[in-house]
Amino acid sequence: LEISNLSEKDILVLRLDLTDRSSHEAATNSVLKHFGKIDVLVNNGGRSQRSLFVDTNLDVYSAIIELNYLGTISLTKHVLNHMIQRKKGKIVTVSSVMGIMGAPLASGYCASKHALQGFFNSLRTELTDYPEISIINICPGPVQSQIIQNVFTENLSKSIENSGDQSHKMPTARCVQLTLVSMANDLKEAWISDHPYLAVCYLWQYVPTWAWWLMNRMGKRRIQNFKSGVDADASYSR
C-alpha cells in the first residue's frame, strides 16, 4: 500500500476450502473474470500436527493429505492451465523444513510436505517448454503464526490443549520478506529458518547419518516438551 496505488478493484477476496476440490475451478474462473489474468499463485493453506503416530487415528492422516497435499495440487492444476496458455507465471508453494527432514509429533505433516516437495520438483521438469513459468518451493522453519493453535492431534475432534509460548520463533514479517525475495529471484527452493533448524537442514541434505543421530537426540526433547505443555521446539532456541 505504501509503494503503490491500489484501489478497490485491485483487491478480490474469495472464500475457499482446499478440501472442496470441486470448487477450485469456479474460484479460479472468478479471479480470471475479475483481473483477466493470474500472475502468481501462492499455495499457503495447510495444517500442522502434534501427535505421536501410535496414538493417532488413520483418519487424521487422511485429512492431512487431503488438505495439505491434494487440495494444493488441485488448485494448482486449474491455475496452471491458465499460466500455460499465457506461457508465464509463478507457482509458489509454502512447504516446510519438515519437507526436507523428519521429526517426531509430525509424521503426517512431514509426509504431506515431502509429497509437495516431490510433486512440485517433478512438475518443474514437465514445464521445461515454458521457461517463464517458475515453480518455487518455500521451506520455512518455525514461524510465529496461528498454526500451532490449529494443529491436527490424535483424532479429528480434538484440539491442542496448550500451544505454548511462540515468541522464540521467527517473526512473520521476516519470513514474508524472505519469501518475497525468493519469489522475485525465481529461486527453485528456499530454506527460511533460524538456527538450529537451518543447520539441521544442511546436515539432513549433506550428512544424513549425522542428521539422523542428532534428530534422535532432539526428538526426545521435543516429545518431552510437548508432553509437559510447552512448545515442542522451545528448548532448541535457548
C-alpha positions in Angstrom: 0.0 0.0 0.0 2.9 2.4 0.7 4.5 2.0 -2.7 1.5 1.5 -5.0 -1.8 3.0 -5.8 -4.1 0.1 -5.1 -7.9 0.7 -5.3 -11.0 -1.4 -4.6 -10.8 -3.1 -8.0 -7.3 -4.3 -7.3 -8.4 -6.5 -4.4 -10.6 -9.5 -4.5 -11.2 -11.8 -1.5 -12.7 -15.2 -2.2 -13.8 -17.7 0.4 -12.0 -21.0 -0.4 -12.0 -24.5 1.0 -9.0 -26.5 -0.1 -10.7 -29.8 0.7 -13.7 -28.9 -1.6 -11.8 -29.7 -4.8 -15.0 -29.3 -6.9 -15.0 -25.6 -6.1 -11.5 -24.8 -7.3 -12.2 -24.3 -11.0 -15.0 -21.8 -10.2 -12.7 -19.9 -7.8 -10.0 -19.7 -10.5 -12.5 -18.5 -13.0 -13.8 -15.8 -10.6 -10.3 -14.5 -10.3 -9.8 -14.5 -14.1 -13.1 -12.8 -14.6 -12.1 -10.0 -12.2 -8.4 -9.5 -13.1 -8.2 -11.1 -16.6 -5.0 -13.0 -15.6 -3.2 -14.7 -12.8 0.5 -13.8 -12.4 1.3 -15.6 -9.1 -0.3 -18.4 -7.1 0.9 -18.8 -3.6 -0.1 -22.1 -2.0 -0.1 -21.3 1.7 -3.0 -23.4 3.0 -2.5 -26.2 5.4 -2.4 -27.6 9.0 0.4 -29.0 11.1 0.3 -31.9 13.5 1.2 -32.6 17.2 0.6 -36.2 18.0 2.6 -39.5 18.1 1.8 -42.0 15.4 1.0 -44.8 17.8 -1.7 -42.6 19.4 -3.2 -41.2 16.2 -6.2 -42.4 14.2 -5.6 -43.0 10.5 -8.4 -40.6 9.7 -6.1 -37.8 10.8 -3.5 -38.8 8.2 -6.2 -39.0 5.5 -7.3 -35.5 6.4 -3.8 -34.1 6.4 -3.1 -35.4 2.9 -6.5 -34.2 1.7 -5.8 -30.7 2.8 -2.1 -30.1 2.6 -1.4 -32.2 -0.5 -4.4 -32.9 -2.6 -6.1 -29.6 -2.0 -2.9 -27.8 -3.0 -2.3 -29.7 -6.2 -6.0 -29.4 -7.2 -5.9 -25.6 -7.0 -2.5 -25.6 -8.8 -3.9 -27.6 -11.7 -6.6 -25.1 -12.5 -4.3 -22.1 -12.2 -1.5 -23.8 -14.2 -3.8 -24.4 -17.2 -4.2 -20.6 -17.4 -0.5 -20.0 -17.0 0.4 -22.5 -19.7 -1.9 -20.6 -22.1 -0.1 -17.4 -21.2 3.3 -19.1 -21.1 4.0 -17.1 -18.0 3.5 -17.2 -14.2 4.9 -18.2 -10.8 3.6 -21.0 -8.6 4.9 -20.6 -5.1 4.3 -23.4 -2.6 4.9 -22.9 1.1 6.3 -26.3 2.1 8.3 -26.6 5.3 11.7 -27.7 6.6 9.6 -30.7 7.5 9.6 -31.4 3.8 13.3 -31.9 4.0 13.7 -33.7 7.3 11.7 -35.9 9.6 10.6 -35.1 13.2 8.5 -36.7 15.9 5.0 -35.5 16.6 4.5 -34.5 12.9 4.8 -37.7 10.9 1.6 -37.0 8.9 2.6 -33.3 8.4 6.1 -34.3 7.3 4.6 -36.8 4.9 2.4 -34.2 3.3 5.2 -31.7 2.9 7.5 -34.4 1.4 4.7 -35.2 -1.0 4.5 -31.5 -2.0 8.3 -31.3 -2.5 8.3 -34.4 -4.7 5.3 -33.2 -6.7 6.5 -29.7 -7.5 10.1 -30.8 -8.2 8.6 -33.3 -10.7 6.2 -30.7 -12.1 9.1 -28.3 -12.8 10.6 -30.9 -15.1 7.4 -31.2 -17.0 7.4 -27.4 -17.8 10.8 -27.1 -19.5 9.0 -25.9 -22.6 7.7 -23.0 -20.5 10.8 -21.3 -19.1 8.8 -18.3 -17.9 6.6 -20.4 -15.6 8.5 -20.7 -12.3 8.0 -23.4 -9.7 9.2 -22.1 -6.3 9.2 -24.1 -3.1 9.5 -22.2 0.2 10.6 -24.2 3.3 10.1 -22.2 6.5 11.1 -23.3 9.9 9.1 -22.4 13.0 7.4 -19.0 12.4 5.1 -17.0 14.6 1.5 -17.7 13.5 -1.7 -19.5 14.5 -0.5 -22.8 13.0 0.1 -24.4 16.4 -3.3 -23.4 17.8 -4.9 -25.2 14.8 -2.9 -28.4 14.5 -4.2 -31.9 14.0 -4.0 -34.1 17.1 -4.6 -37.8 17.6 -8.2 -37.6 16.5 -10.1 -35.2 14.3 -12.4 -33.9 17.0 -9.7 -33.0 19.5 -7.8 -29.7 19.5 -4.5 -29.0 21.2 -4.8 -28.1 24.9 -1.8 -25.8 25.2 0.0 -24.2 22.3 2.9 -22.9 24.5 4.9 -19.7 24.0 5.6 -18.9 20.4 7.8 -15.8 20.9 11.1 -17.7 20.2 10.0 -18.3 16.6 10.9 -16.3 13.5 8.6 -13.2 13.2 6.0 -13.5 10.5 7.2 -10.3 8.7 10.7 -11.6 8.4 9.5 -14.9 6.9 7.3 -12.9 4.4 10.2 -10.6 3.4 12.5 -13.5 2.7 9.7 -15.3 0.8 9.2 -12.3 -1.4 12.9 -12.0 -2.1 12.9 -15.7 -3.1 9.9 -15.2 -5.4 11.4 -12.1 -7.1 14.6 -14.0 -7.8 12.9 -17.2 -9.0 14.6 -19.4 -6.6 13.6 -23.0 -7.1 13.8 -23.7 -3.3 14.4 -21.5 -0.3 15.0 -22.6 3.3 13.8 -19.8 5.6 14.7 -20.5 9.2 16.7 -19.6 12.2 19.3 -21.9 13.7 19.4 -24.7 14.8 16.7 -25.8 12.4 18.5 -24.4 9.4 21.7 -26.1 10.4 19.8 -29.4 10.7 18.5 -28.9 7.1 22.1 -28.8 5.9 23.0 -31.8 7.9 20.0 -33.7 6.5 21.0 -32.7 3.0 24.7 -33.4 3.1 25.5 -35.7 6.0 22.2 -37.6 6.7 23.7 -40.1 9.1 24.7 -37.3 11.4 21.3 -35.8 11.0 19.5 -39.0 12.0 21.7 -39.3 15.1 21.0 -35.6 16.0 17.3 -35.8 15.4 17.0 -38.9 17.7 18.5 -36.8 20.5 16.5 -33.6 19.6 13.4 -35.7 19.1 13.3 -37.0 22.7 13.4 -33.4 24.0 10.7 -32.4 21.5 8.4 -35.1 22.8 9.2 -34.2 26.4 8.4 -30.6 25.8 5.1 -31.5 24.2 4.0 -33.8 27.0 4.9 -31.1 29.6 2.8 -28.5 27.9 5.4 -26.2 26.4 6.1 -25.6 22.7 7.7 -28.7 21.2 10.6 -26.7 19.8 11.1 -24.2 22.7 14.3 -25.6 24.2 16.3 -25.5 20.9 16.3 -21.7 20.7 17.8 -21.1 24.1 
